[in-house]
Amino acid sequence: MPQKFFQGITDFIFVEHTPKKADIIFIPGGNYPEAAEHAASLYHRGLAPLILPSGRYSIVQGYFPGEYDTEWDYLRQVLLACDVPEEVILKEDQATFTYENAIKSRMVTDTMGIQVKRAILSCKSFHARRALMYYQEQFPDTEFFVSPTVVQDIRRDNWFLDPEKIALVLGEVERCGAQFHEIMKAYAEEHHD
């Protein structure tokens, strides 16, 4: 089937910007090293002075697999292994899903008095749209640069060639509709005349 058939989904899900100098790098949870490794490379390039990994564990799974207690513990260790100084790694270890990653990250920056005018979002390539929209909802005055990384070999040029990759990407499309519905409904009710 021709790629043009999939272009709308590809353009919607696989958001990517050229990262620019920012106040912070956000990592919206996960049990894979690539996003933290990528955030470390962005930090070492001097693109942001702080990194905020977020996450307790997946609400679906109910625990973090392996030797770490939380996603944050794991991501912190990956960052440290990439020579990121401990003092620039902020802590959020309570979030159990992507929207909570954004909400609780906002709580951390507000509590610490960090004004986030520009932020880089380091996430999986096929998680980029949903993560961006949640963080934009929590940081409405912030300019975001999504700098995704390829995980599970899922890229904008190959996701439609493999049934497992199709399932993961279309799962993201479905979650965008299902999860944003509640946020938008609450907003409409709050602003209804």
FENCOR-V813259 format. One record per residue. N is the residue number from 1. RES is the residue in one letter. PHI is phi in whole degrees, -180 to 180 (999 if undefined). NEAR is the number of other ideal C-beta (glycine too) atoms within 8 Angstrom. D_FIRST is the distance of its C-alpha to the first C-alpha in Angstrom with 1 decimal. Layout:
# FENCOR-V813259
n->N res->RES phi->PHI near->NEAR d_first->D_FIRST
n->N res->RES phi->PHI near->NEAR d_first->D_FIRST
This chain:
# FENCOR-V813259
n->1 res->M phi->999 near->4 d_first->0.0
n->2 res->P phi->-69 near->4 d_first->3.8
n->3 res->Q phi->-61 near->8 d_first->6.6
n->4 res->K phi->-58 near->5 d_first->8.6
n->5 res->F phi->-60 near->6 d_first->7.4
n->6 res->F phi->-96 near->10 d_first->9.0
n->7 res->Q phi->-62 near->8 d_first->11.8
n->8 res->G phi->-61 near->6 d_first->14.4
n->9 res->I phi->-66 near->10 d_first->14.4
n->10 res->T phi->-58 near->12 d_first->14.4
n->11 res->D phi->-66 near->7 d_first->17.3
n->12 res->F phi->-71 near->9 d_first->19.1
n->13 res->I phi->-78 near->12 d_first->19.2
n->14 res->F phi->-90 near->13 d_first->19.5
n->15 res->V phi->-78 near->9 d_first->22.8
n->16 res->E phi->-154 near->8 d_first->24.6
n->17 res->H phi->-125 near->8 d_first->27.8
n->18 res->T phi->-77 near->4 d_first->30.2
n->19 res->P phi->-67 near->9 d_first->33.0
n->20 res->K phi->-122 near->7 d_first->36.4
n->21 res->K phi->-54 near->6 d_first->39.8
n->22 res->A phi->-139 near->12 d_first->40.1
n->23 res->D phi->-86 near->11 d_first->42.6
n->24 res->I phi->-162 near->15 d_first->40.7
n->25 res->I phi->-114 near->16 d_first->37.6
n->26 res->F phi->-98 near->13 d_first->36.3
n->27 res->I phi->-123 near->15 d_first->34.5
n->28 res->P phi->-83 near->17 d_first->33.3
n->29 res->G phi->67 near->13 d_first->34.1
n->30 res->G phi->122 near->11 d_first->32.3
n->31 res->N phi->-117 near->8 d_first->33.1
n->32 res->Y phi->-126 near->7 d_first->31.2
n->33 res->P phi->-81 near->6 d_first->33.0
n->34 res->E phi->-57 near->10 d_first->30.4
n->35 res->A phi->-66 near->16 d_first->31.1
n->36 res->A phi->-70 near->14 d_first->34.8
n->37 res->E phi->-62 near->11 d_first->34.6
n->38 res->H phi->-67 near->12 d_first->32.7
n->39 res->A phi->-60 near->16 d_first->35.3
n->40 res->A phi->-62 near->14 d_first->38.0
n->41 res->S phi->-66 near->9 d_first->36.6
n->42 res->L phi->-65 near->14 d_first->36.5
n->43 res->Y phi->-61 near->13 d_first->40.1
n->44 res->H phi->-66 near->9 d_first->41.3
n->45 res->R phi->-80 near->6 d_first->40.0
n->46 res->G phi->80 near->5 d_first->42.3
n->47 res->L phi->-84 near->11 d_first->39.8
n->48 res->A phi->-162 near->13 d_first->41.5
n->49 res->P phi->-87 near->5 d_first->44.7
n->50 res->L phi->-135 near->10 d_first->43.7
n->51 res->I phi->-130 near->15 d_first->40.9
n->52 res->L phi->-122 near->15 d_first->40.5
n->53 res->P phi->-75 near->16 d_first->38.6
n->54 res->S phi->-133 near->16 d_first->38.4
n->55 res->G phi->145 near->16 d_first->38.2
n->56 res->R phi->-96 near->10 d_first->40.2
n->57 res->Y phi->-170 near->11 d_first->37.6
n->58 res->S phi->-66 near->10 d_first->34.7
n->59 res->I phi->-61 near->7 d_first->36.2
n->60 res->V phi->-69 near->4 d_first->34.0
n->61 res->Q phi->-80 near->8 d_first->35.3
n->62 res->G phi->84 near->6 d_first->38.9
n->63 res->Y phi->-163 near->5 d_first->39.8
n->64 res->F phi->-99 near->14 d_first->38.7
n->65 res->P phi->-73 near->5 d_first->38.0
n->66 res->G phi->101 near->6 d_first->40.0
n->67 res->E phi->-87 near->2 d_first->43.2
n->68 res->Y phi->-101 near->9 d_first->42.9
n->69 res->D phi->-76 near->5 d_first->44.0
n->70 res->T phi->-139 near->11 d_first->41.4
n->71 res->E phi->-59 near->17 d_first->38.2
n->72 res->W phi->-59 near->14 d_first->40.5
n->73 res->D phi->-57 near->11 d_first->42.7
n->74 res->Y phi->-65 near->12 d_first->39.8
n->75 res->L phi->-64 near->15 d_first->38.3
n->76 res->R phi->-59 near->11 d_first->41.9
n->77 res->Q phi->-64 near->9 d_first->42.4
n->78 res->V phi->-62 near->12 d_first->39.2
n->79 res->L phi->-61 near->14 d_first->40.4
n->80 res->L phi->-62 near->10 d_first->43.9
n->81 res->A phi->-65 near->6 d_first->42.6
n->82 res->C phi->-95 near->11 d_first->40.9
n->83 res->D phi->65 near->7 d_first->44.4
n->84 res->V phi->-85 near->13 d_first->44.0
n->85 res->P phi->-63 near->6 d_first->47.6
n->86 res->E phi->-57 near->6 d_first->48.2
n->87 res->E phi->-70 near->4 d_first->49.9
n->88 res->V phi->-97 near->10 d_first->46.7
n->89 res->I phi->-95 near->13 d_first->44.7
n->90 res->L phi->-83 near->11 d_first->45.2
n->91 res->K phi->-121 near->8 d_first->45.0
n->92 res->E phi->-144 near->15 d_first->43.1
n->93 res->D phi->-126 near->12 d_first->42.9
n->94 res->Q phi->-117 near->7 d_first->42.8
n->95 res->A phi->-68 near->15 d_first->39.3
n->96 res->T phi->-120 near->9 d_first->37.2
n->97 res->F phi->-158 near->8 d_first->34.0
n->98 res->T phi->-59 near->11 d_first->32.3
n->99 res->Y phi->-62 near->9 d_first->34.2
n->100 res->E phi->-65 near->11 d_first->37.4
n->101 res->N phi->-55 near->17 d_first->36.6
n->102 res->A phi->-69 near->15 d_first->36.7
n->103 res->I phi->-60 near->10 d_first->39.7
n->104 res->K phi->-74 near->12 d_first->41.7
n->105 res->S phi->-66 near->16 d_first->40.9
n->106 res->R phi->-63 near->10 d_first->42.3
n->107 res->M phi->-61 near->9 d_first->45.4
n->108 res->V phi->-64 near->13 d_first->45.9
n->109 res->T phi->-65 near->12 d_first->45.7
n->110 res->D phi->-65 near->8 d_first->48.0
n->111 res->T phi->-61 near->6 d_first->50.5
n->112 res->M phi->-86 near->7 d_first->50.6
n->113 res->G phi->70 near->5 d_first->51.0
n->114 res->I phi->-90 near->10 d_first->48.0
n->115 res->Q phi->-88 near->6 d_first->46.8
n->116 res->V phi->-104 near->10 d_first->43.1
n->117 res->K phi->-85 near->7 d_first->42.4
n->118 res->R phi->-135 near->12 d_first->39.4
n->119 res->A phi->-141 near->16 d_first->37.3
n->120 res->I phi->-106 near->17 d_first->34.6
n->121 res->L phi->-111 near->16 d_first->32.2
n->122 res->S phi->-103 near->14 d_first->31.1
n->123 res->C phi->-149 near->14 d_first->28.5
n->124 res->K phi->-64 near->15 d_first->25.3
n->125 res->S phi->-57 near->14 d_first->22.3
n->126 res->F phi->-87 near->12 d_first->20.5
n->127 res->H phi->-107 near->12 d_first->23.9
n->128 res->A phi->-62 near->16 d_first->24.7
n->129 res->R phi->-63 near->12 d_first->24.2
n->130 res->R phi->-65 near->12 d_first->26.2
n->131 res->A phi->-61 near->15 d_first->28.8
n->132 res->L phi->-59 near->12 d_first->29.3
n->133 res->M phi->-64 near->10 d_first->29.7
n->134 res->Y phi->-65 near->13 d_first->32.3
n->135 res->Y phi->-68 near->16 d_first->34.2
n->136 res->Q phi->-63 near->10 d_first->34.2
n->137 res->E phi->-64 near->9 d_first->35.7
n->138 res->Q phi->-84 near->10 d_first->38.4
n->139 res->F phi->-123 near->12 d_first->39.0
n->140 res->P phi->-65 near->6 d_first->38.6
n->141 res->D phi->-100 near->4 d_first->40.7
n->142 res->T phi->-100 near->11 d_first->38.9
n->143 res->E phi->-89 near->6 d_first->36.6
n->144 res->F phi->-105 near->13 d_first->33.8
n->145 res->F phi->-122 near->13 d_first->31.8
n->146 res->V phi->-85 near->13 d_first->28.9
n->147 res->S phi->-123 near->12 d_first->28.8
n->148 res->P phi->-81 near->15 d_first->26.3
n->149 res->T phi->-130 near->12 d_first->26.0
n->150 res->V phi->-80 near->10 d_first->23.2
n->151 res->V phi->-127 near->11 d_first->24.0
n->152 res->Q phi->60 near->7 d_first->22.3
n->153 res->D phi->55 near->7 d_first->20.1
n->154 res->I phi->-100 near->13 d_first->17.9
n->155 res->R phi->-127 near->9 d_first->17.0
n->156 res->R phi->-65 near->7 d_first->15.2
n->157 res->D phi->-99 near->5 d_first->13.2
n->158 res->N phi->-138 near->10 d_first->12.3
n->159 res->W phi->-60 near->15 d_first->12.7
n->160 res->F phi->-87 near->10 d_first->9.1
n->161 res->L phi->-103 near->5 d_first->9.2
n->162 res->D phi->-139 near->7 d_first->12.2
n->163 res->P phi->-57 near->5 d_first->13.3
n->164 res->E phi->-69 near->6 d_first->16.6
n->165 res->K phi->-69 near->14 d_first->15.4
n->166 res->I phi->-58 near->10 d_first->13.2
n->167 res->A phi->-61 near->8 d_first->16.5
n->168 res->L phi->-68 near->12 d_first->18.6
n->169 res->V phi->-69 near->14 d_first->16.8
n->170 res->L phi->-68 near->9 d_first->16.5
n->171 res->G phi->-60 near->8 d_first->20.0
n->172 res->E phi->-65 near->13 d_first->21.1
n->173 res->V phi->-59 near->11 d_first->19.7
n->174 res->E phi->-63 near->8 d_first->21.6
n->175 res->R phi->-65 near->9 d_first->24.7
n->176 res->C phi->-58 near->12 d_first->24.7
n->177 res->G phi->-66 near->8 d_first->25.2
n->178 res->A phi->-67 near->7 d_first->27.5
n->179 res->Q phi->-80 near->10 d_first->29.7
n->180 res->F phi->-72 near->9 d_first->30.0
n->181 res->H phi->-56 near->8 d_first->31.0
n->182 res->E phi->-67 near->7 d_first->34.4
n->183 res->I phi->-63 near->10 d_first->35.1
n->184 res->M phi->-70 near->8 d_first->34.4
n->185 res->K phi->-64 near->8 d_first->36.4
n->186 res->A phi->-63 near->8 d_first->39.3
n->187 res->Y phi->-62 near->8 d_first->39.2
n->188 res->A phi->-63 near->8 d_first->39.2
n->189 res->E phi->-66 near->7 d_first->42.1
n->190 res->E phi->-68 near->6 d_first->44.0
n->191 res->H phi->-106 near->5 d_first->43.8
n->192 res->H phi->-77 near->5 d_first->44.2
n->193 res->D phi->-72 near->1 d_first->47.3
